[in-house]
Amino acid sequence: MLAGKWVWLWNWRRCDGGDSTRVFQRLRAAGCRGALVKAFDGPRWFDQGRPWRDIAAELKANGVPDAIGGWGYCYGNDPAGEAQRAIETAQYGQADLLVLDVEAEFKGRPQAAEELCRRIRDALGPDYPLYFSSFAIARYHRSFPFEVFRRYCDGAAPQVYWNAFRWPVEQALSLTYEDYAALGLPPERVFPAGGLYQEGTVRYPAAIGEEEEMSSQEFDQVSASVSQLASRVDRLEAEVAAMRVAPPVATPPRTYMVQPGDTLSGIAEKLGLDSWQRLYEINAGVIGGNPDRICPGQVLVVP
């Protein structure tokens, strides 16, 4: 459903003053298939000055080409509350699709990701279009639970902010497709989100919904930039699709058998680990509640 050109709308009041007719006209002029409007932030509705449902209804009434999606930033501290806002965005707000903005807060917390996604899927069913948006270059974020979101979501909208990376567009996109393919997400399930905004001292066309009001000339720049990007994405998708991506080979975990006289701190030092605490966290189920009591013969997984 996310194929084609879409625009993220963050601050509705700064999008042509919240004039849905003008926003629609600009979306149509840019050749957009639809828009993603921010609906919630954590377990709370995001203040857009008016109910999200009304904004979506007006855009649909004006004839936005395909669909209106809702998105929200999730922190993982209250998965039940965040899931409930997402569910209400789809049901009460009548969003045609949902995008979960999930970033650093979920690193090392697969349980929070599991609960968030499971609750949404249980309520909306297996066929509702659900996507997640997160880090572009997955190899740098190995503690993020990509696998959980991959299982529950129809696709990903990685944040390929090449302007922030200071990388050429082609390089940023190529590495993103490569990393997501290794995660089990083929090109047809990956929908890159580009960074058309100002980053530091480097000037880029401002994205719709950013802090600055965008002139017609700047909007034309955005449209031209997105059109150029679309052709590059099409070429990269064709190249990646032509590649035979081998499934990742699971490697057995590194282990250590506890010897008489061992301590966790001593084992960590022997194995060159930064600290014994991480070693304990991973093996708490084997060691038990007291990290000072380990027994010879126990097999520990080495992080």
Rosetta blueprint (number, residue, H / E / L):
1 M L
2 L L
3 A L
4 G L
5 K L
6 W E
7 V E
8 W E
9 L E
10 W L
11 N L
12 W H
13 R H
14 R H
15 C L
16 D H
17 G H
18 G H
19 D L
20 S H
21 T H
22 R H
23 V H
24 F H
25 Q H
26 R H
27 L H
28 R H
29 A H
30 A L
31 G L
32 C L
33 R L
34 G E
35 A E
36 L E
37 V E
38 K E
39 A E
40 F E
41 D E
42 G L
43 P L
44 R E
45 W E
46 F L
47 D L
48 Q L
49 G L
50 R L
51 P L
52 W H
53 R H
54 D H
55 I H
56 A H
57 A H
58 E H
59 L H
60 K H
61 A H
62 N H
63 G L
64 V L
65 P L
66 D L
67 A E
68 I E
69 G E
70 G E
71 W E
72 G E
73 Y E
74 C E
75 Y L
76 G L
77 N L
78 D L
79 P H
80 A H
81 G H
82 E H
83 A H
84 Q H
85 R H
86 A H
87 I H
88 E H
89 T H
90 A H
91 Q H
92 Y L
93 G L
94 Q L
95 A L
96 D L
97 L E
98 L E
99 V E
100 L E
101 D E
102 V E
103 E L
104 A H
105 E H
106 F H
107 K L
108 G L
109 R L
110 P H
111 Q H
112 A H
113 A H
114 E H
115 E H
116 L H
117 C H
118 R H
119 R H
120 I H
121 R H
122 D H
123 A H
124 L H
125 G L
126 P L
127 D L
128 Y L
129 P L
130 L E
131 Y E
132 F E
133 S E
134 S L
135 F E
136 A L
137 I L
138 A H
139 R H
140 Y H
141 H L
142 R L
143 S L
144 F L
145 P L
146 F H
147 E H
148 V H
149 F H
150 R H
151 R H
152 Y H
153 C L
154 D L
155 G E
156 A E
157 A L
158 P L
159 Q E
160 V E
161 Y L
162 W H
163 N H
164 A H
165 F H
166 R L
167 W L
168 P L
169 V H
170 E H
171 Q H
172 A H
173 L H
174 S H
175 L H
176 T H
177 Y H
178 E H
179 D H
180 Y H
181 A H
182 A H
183 L L
184 G L
185 L L
186 P L
187 P H
188 E H
189 R H
190 V E
191 F L
192 P L
193 A E
194 G E
195 G L
196 L L
197 Y L
198 Q L
199 E E
200 G L
201 T L
202 V E
203 R L
204 Y L
205 P L
206 A L
207 A L
208 I L
209 G L
210 E L
211 E L
212 E L
213 E L
214 M L
215 S L
216 S H
217 Q H
218 E H
219 F H
220 D H
221 Q H
222 V H
223 S H
224 A H
225 S H
226 V H
227 S H
228 Q H
229 L H
230 A H
231 S H
232 R H
233 V H
234 D H
235 R H
236 L H
237 E H
238 A H
239 E H
240 V H
241 A H
242 A H
243 M L
244 R L
245 V L
246 A L
247 P L
248 P L
249 V L
250 A L
251 T L
252 P L
253 P L
254 R L
255 T E
256 Y E
257 M E
258 V L
259 Q L
260 P L
261 G L
262 D L
263 T L
264 L H
265 S H
266 G H
267 I H
268 A H
269 E H
270 K H
271 L H
272 G L
273 L L
274 D L
275 S L
276 W H
277 Q H
278 R H
279 L H
280 Y H
281 E H
282 I H
283 N H
284 A H
285 G H
286 V H
287 I H
288 G L
289 G L
290 N L
291 P L
292 D L
293 R L
294 I L
295 C L
296 P L
297 G L
298 Q L
299 V E
300 L E
301 V E
302 V L
303 P L
